[in-house]
Amino acid sequence: MGGIIQVNTGPRNTTLPRLKEGEGVDVFPGSPLAVIGLFVFAVRARFEYTPSAPLPWAWDDTMKPEDDEDGDPLPDGQPRKLLIESTYNVSNAQRNYRPAIYIGRGGNVSADKISVDNKVGVHKQTGLTAYHCFASMPVTLECEAETSGESSTIGETAWAYILTTRDIFRKDFGLHDITEPVLGNTLPNKKDKETWVTTVQFQVTYDMRWGVTPIAPTLQDAVVRLCTAAGGDTFFRDLASRNNTND
């Protein structure tokens, strides 16, 4: 998956993964949203149509969450279409397509300290301090269908897939750990009409890195720029006029 995954490798071989394509510029490597994007890609890959080993469902990239369809079989006995999306891309009002798998963060993100104050190094000349910790969060797959049997079967397929391939994805995605997934009960989910949802949940642990620049050098730089300006009054007047423009 080297061509799909962008891994930012830092000191001590820490890795911050994300997809190379399809992510917004505000989704930075190693963020919870980036991790969710990786698993959306992974689950879609499992349910892509494979003639040699077909499943009863196939992910189709032409579908949209707001499509009001019920996964009717494709012509010539092909599998039913299956929608696979991040929960952050789909509002509850748009969830009209079934069967579907919605992937999201199933709870809180915690930061696990691995050193005193998470500090790993200081640059003496600038005072820049580097930090590192492990972030941990649950990932949830909501497998939704019109019948309990279909929801349960999709959930079991997704559960077995994560269980048997988690070590591969841990390595390829640059993650620290992926726990064994838990397959939840199949429960009714009443909306405009009753549907059924089976959850698959597992815990993901991954690297987080950040740096802090002391405020004193920043203030000193601002003072230097102010003193070298044409004049203090002119500097602040120009700054205020720029902030008040409608451009």
N, C-alpha and C positions, 0 to 999 in steps of 0.2 A: 504493500500500500504506500510505498515511498512516494509515488507520484501524486497521491491524493492528500496525504497528511503533511502539514507544515509543522515541524518540530523545532522550537527555539531551545537550543541546548546551551546551558550556562555553566558557570563554575561548578566543580564537583559533580559534573555530568547530570545536573538537574535538567529536566525537560518540561517544556510548556507547549502542549500540542493544540492544534486547531486544524480545520479544513483549509486547504489552499483556496478553494473556490466556493462560492455560495454563501459565505459569511459576510455580515456587514462590517464596515471598517471599525465600528465601535465594539466588536466582539474580539477582545484581545486574546492572544494565546494563553492557555491555562486557566481561563475564566470558566465559571460554571456553565455559561451558555455555549462556550466552545466545546466543552466536554459533552453536553447534550447533543450538539451538532454531530460529533463523532459517532454517537450511538444511533442517531437517526440514519446516518449513512450506512452503518453496519447492519442494522435491521432491514433496511431496504435491500441491501445486497443479498440477504438470506431469502427474501421473498421475490426476488427477480425471477421471471419465467425462465426455466431451464428445461428444454425438451427432454433431456436424458433422465432427469429426476424431477418431474413436475410435482408441485404441491397443489392442493385444491384452491389456493389463492395466489395471485401474482400482483406485486406492486406495479403500478402504472404511473409514470411521471406526468401524464396528461390530466390526471384527476385533480380536482380542487375540493377543499373542505366544504365549500358552500354548495357543491353539486348535490341535488336532491335525488340520489340514486340509492339502490339497495344492493349493489354488487351483483347484478344479474350476470349469468355466465356469458362469456364471449362466444362468438360463433365457432363451429367445428369442435365443440367440446372442450375448449380452452378453459383455464381456471377463472374463478371470479376475481374481479379487480379488488385490490386491497389498498386502502389509503394509509400512508405512514407519514406522520407529521410531528413536529415539535409542538408541545402544548402552547408554547410562547408565540407560535405563528398563527394560532387558531383561537378565535373567541368561542365561548360556549354556544353563542347563537349561530355560528357557522358550522357546527358539527352535524351536518345533515347526511354525510355519506357513511354507509355501513356495508361491509365490515371495515374496521379501521383500527390502527394502533397509534396512540398518542403517547409521545415520549417526553418526560419532563423531570424536573427536580422534585423528588417526593418528600422533601423536608428541609431542615436547616442545614447550612454549610458551617462546619466547625473547622477551626485552625488548631492543629496539634503541634505544640511546642517541642522542638527537638534540640534546642540549645538555650542558654540563658538569654532571655529577652528576644529570642529568635535571631540574635545577631550573629553574623558569620564573618564580618570583616569591616575595617575602616580604612579609608584612604586619607593618610595623615595630611597631605597638602591641601586638600579641599574639604576634609571633614565628611565627605560622602560616606554614609554607612549602608552596608548591604545586609539584607535580612532574608531568611529562608524558613519555611515551615511546610508541613503537609496539610493540605486541605482535604476534608472528607465530607462526602455528601451522598444521599441516597438517590438513585435513579429509578424511576418508575415507568413501566410500560403498561398503559391502559388498553386492553384488547377488547374492543367493543363490537357487538354484533346484535342481530335481531333475535337470535335464539340463544339459550344458555349453552346448548351443545356446541354451536359454532364458536361462541366466545371462549368456551373452555378449551376447545381444540386448538384455536389460534394461540391462546395463552400457553398451553403446554408446548407447542412448537417453539414459541419464542423463548420460553424458560429453558428448554433443552439446548437450544442454540447458544444462549448466553453461558450456560453451565459448561458446555463442551468446548467452547472457543475462548473462554475468558482469558486464559494464559496467552493466547495468540494476540488478542486485542490489547492486553496489558502491555505487551512488548511493542506492538506496532503503533499504538497510540501514545506511547511514552508515559503510561500511567504507572503509579507505584503499586497499586493493588486493586483487584476487583474481587469482591467476595462471592461466595456461592449464592446464586439467586434464590429467592423465595417465591413460590407460586401461591398466590392467594386464592380465596374462594371466588366463585362466580356469583355475582350479586346483581339484582335488578337495578336499573338506572332509569327512572321515569322522567321523560321530557315531554315532547309533544306526543310521543307514543313510547311504550315500554321497550327498552333495550337492556342488554346484559353486558356486564363488564367484568373481566378477569384481570387482575393485576399481577405483574411480575416486578419484583423489586430487588435491588442489590446495592451494595455500598461501593463507592469508588473513592480511592485515595490518590491524590496527585500533588505534584510540587507547586509551590507558590514562591515567587521571588519578588522583592521590591527593594527600592533604595530611598534613602532620605537625605536631602541636602540641608545642611544647617541654614537657618534663616539669616544669621549675621552676615555671611558673605553676600547674600542676595541684597540685603539692605545697604551694605557698603557699596555694592555696584550701583544701586539706584542713586546713592548720594553722589558718587563720582560723576554719573551721567548728568545729574542735576547741576552740579558745580561747573561742569564744562559746557553747559548750555549757554545760549546768548545772555540769559539772565533768568533769575528765579521767577520773577513775575511773568516774563514772556513764556517761560516753559510751562507754567501751570495754566496760563491763559490759553495757550495753544492746545494743551491737553484737554481742557474743559470744552473748548470749542469743537474739538474732534468728537468728544463723547456726546455732544448735543446735536450733532448733525443727523440728518435723516437718511444719509447714504447707507 
